[in-house]
Amino acid sequence: MTNKYAIVLAAGQGTRMKSKLYKVLHPVMGSPMVEHVINQLETLDLDKIITIVGHGAEKVKEQLGNRTLYAFQKEQLGTGHAVQQAEDLLKNKDGLTLVVCGDTPLLKQETLLKLYNHHQETKAKVTVLTASIADPTGYGRVIRNQSGDVAKIVEHKDASEAEQLVTEINTGTYCFDNQFLFDVLDQVTNNNAQGEYYLPDVIEIAKMGNEKVSAYKTDDPNETIGVNDRIALAHAEKLMKQRVNEYHMINGVTIVDPDQTYIAPSVKIASDVVIEPGTVIRGKTVIATGAVIGPNSEIEDCLIGESTIIKHSVVHQSEIGVNVNIGPFAHVRPQSEIHDHVKVGNFVEVKKSLIESGSKISHLSYIGDTDVGKDVNIGCGTITVNYDGKDKFKTIIKDGAFIGCNSNLIAPVTIGEGAIVAAGSTINKNVPADALSIARSKQENKENYAKKINKKPNK
């Protein structure tokens, strides 16, 4: 079996991005560009992935962790010099090495596999991934000979007028015989307009040595886009969004307006889910069949059960059960667990709370650090007072309890099973099961007093 390696070029600062954030860490559909690249490489069953870091090395390592090995490029002297930094990890090893840029987030597993296969079938020392685009300005051109083989690759700034008319470009992705790659990198010079060591010069060296140089041309040039500025970043975002949405629609998800729906590639959605316009779904969210999400909702890192409806709401890092109704304008904050057949209505905020099946919080309430039992009714304007300015405390509301409107439950406090809290009460002591608790000032009516207040003075 042939050993397979990959080198990811991620050392550049990306000055054209005009940002304090290093280029490869700029997000596309919620994930850094370089992470999209690593995600695709990990599907190829590689022996090693090596990421070349430079600017922002610690931040890149923090993002990718132990999913890759690292090599440091102290000075950014060109792509050839960058690849050379992996020499200690790969030199003298048999096998094939894929070189990919960390700013190409749209590259797909299928294309990388085809590049590998083409390289092996042609028995080449070097295979370059190419694409034809309408405006090749700024890209290196692939110059072929009369037989259609690759004669050379020339950078845009070094290309002649005739060469600049060529529309087939070097995408910056290559497959090399690994030993050949590191044997010839020392022969690459910086005798060019930029004074850099170009990786494509390996191709010229291979041709001079009568080695086989091949090219695999992708049918989809969009996936080879390199992101160097904010315009390209927005274009990549749009293309990724379209790709992800089409994937889900093909698999039975109804997306009412794909142009106004943003779903991260990591999201899993079952068939017969409906996504309304203006919805953003991120992270490791999983949505079960029959759910309706949106319009104008934001979901992140959630498990959403069957036939649940979420409208005009924000739900983060929480588990939502079956046939739950959330919204409009609800906010479910992290570490909440909402069981089946629960209602979380308009202008309700839930934070780090358990709400068991059949309970209802219909409107205008804050439920924080609370365990709510089954079939509990929480009236409008209820607040669980969980914070004293220093520490958080827990509220427990047991099965079947009824909390009247405008009640304050000052934690730590327990409302017993079947208990009733009268509207307008401020509760700071435990309420026994089946008790009625009233904690409010006694009402006093002063007859005819309003007439005295409202009596107009004589003119």
Sequence and secondary structure as in RCSB ss.txt:
>XXXX:A:sequence
MTNKYAIVLAAGQGTRMKSKLYKVLHPVMGSPMVEHVINQLETLDLDKIITIVGHGAEKVKEQLGNRTLYAFQKE
QLGTGHAVQQAEDLLKNKDGLTLVVCGDTPLLKQETLLKLYNHHQETKAKVTVLTASIADPTGYGRVIRNQSGDV
AKIVEHKDASEAEQLVTEINTGTYCFDNQFLFDVLDQVTNNNAQGEYYLPDVIEIAKMGNEKVSAYKTDDPNETI
GVNDRIALAHAEKLMKQRVNEYHMINGVTIVDPDQTYIAPSVKIASDVVIEPGTVIRGKTVIATGAVIGPNSEIE
DCLIGESTIIKHSVVHQSEIGVNVNIGPFAHVRPQSEIHDHVKVGNFVEVKKSLIESGSKISHLSYIGDTDVGKD
VNIGCGTITVNYDGKDKFKTIIKDGAFIGCNSNLIAPVTIGEGAIVAAGSTINKNVPADALSIARSKQENKENYA
KKINKKPNK
>XXXX:A:secstr
   EEEEEEE    GGG SSS GGGSEETTEEHHHHHHHHHGGG  SEEEEEE TTHHHHHHHHGGGSEEEE SS
   HHHHHHTTHHHHTT  SEEEEEETT TT  HHHHHHHHHHHHHTT SEEEEEEE S  TTS EEEE TTSSE
EEEE GGG  HHHHT  EEEEEEEEEEHHHHHHHGGG    STT    TTHHHHHHHHTT  EEEEE S GGGG 
   SHHHHHHHHHHHHHHHHHHHHHTT EES GGG EE TT EE TT EE TT EEETT EE TT EE SS EEE
S EE TT EE S EEES EE TT EE SS EE SS EE TT EEEEEEEEES EE TT EEEEEEEEESEEE TT
 EE TT EEE B SS B  EEE TT EE TT EEESSEEE TT EE TT EE S B TT EE  S      TTHH
HHHH     
